[in-house]
Amino acid sequence: MTNIKFLKINELNQNIENNDFYASTIPNHLISNHSRIEKPHKHDFYAVFLFTKGSGSHEIDFQTYEVKPGTLFFLYPGQTHSWDLSDDIDGFLFFHSKEFYDLGYVTNSIKDYPFFDSNHTDKCYYLDEKTSFQLENVLKDILDEYQSSFWKRKQLILSYLTQLYIKINRFIEEVSSVEFNQLRHYQFIFNQFENLLEKHYVQEKLASEYAEKLNITQKHLNRVVKSITTKTTTDIILERVILEAKRNLIYTDDSFSKIANKLGYEDYAYFSKIFKKRVGVSPSEFLKRYEQK
């Protein structure tokens, strides 16, 4: 078994000017890109899916969600996903790079929207009928424009994306009773922490090491992380390590000891102990259970 495939927008069909945006209906995407997406894969872009018909399941980084009409999914770059969908599935999707959105505006950024803030924000929402209908109409406009060759189509797509993201953000605030602006002053620090974690989680697993890199105290970093995720800094560090361990167990043929070593653990027994404490089963039992699904 080879490492999991990393899908890029320029591998898909009908790319826009700079290969940084793609839109389709879900059925057409499944047909035209079957060979690329039939197995679990990652993206190097942001992705949004709205299912309007059918049923099934969608697995994102080993968490499984029910698919039904009105289900909205977000994918953050680097997340692994796969799905099992009914034959009558329908809906819309689009992908874009960070640059596609951010370079189109002076003051707007994709990070303004909480569902794309980090890997730790919710990636699935079940919409009410009214909201699903509203978003479906915007997604139809996006797809129509993407498939056209009209003047300034990129600018109009960006306008539609902003409308869509604002509507989604309002829906999430309404159903979650969370005022996201209350967390904005911590979000910048948390995003910096996540970026550092992605680069250094193999070598550095202590909260104090990340606090030092951020030039803040460990206590303050823990306060920031808890305000965003309700978890400790150490929890987030080890969750990232365990996620990569799961990916390696499922998607490579590497031995358990080699996987442990790749993740910075020379002692497999110690790694296995940490894995079992976090997951509830040993690496071998996790692999066995996953393969029986």
Buried (B, 14 or more C-beta within 10 A) or exposed (E): EEEBBEBBBEEBEEBBEEBBBBBBBBBEBBEBBEEBBEEBBBBBBBBBBBBBBBBBEBBBBBEEBEBBBBBBBBBBBEBBBBBEBEEEBBBBBBBBBBEBBBEBEEEBEBBBBBBBBBBBBEBBBBBEEEBBEBBBEBBEBBBBBBEEEEEEBBEBBBBBBBBBBEBBBEBBBEEEEEEBEEBEEBBEBBBBBBEBBEEBBBEBBEBEBBBBBBEBEBEEBBBBBBBBBEBBBBBBBBBBBBBBBBBBBBBBEBEBBEBBBBBBBEEBEEBBEBBBEEBEEBBEEBBEEEEEE
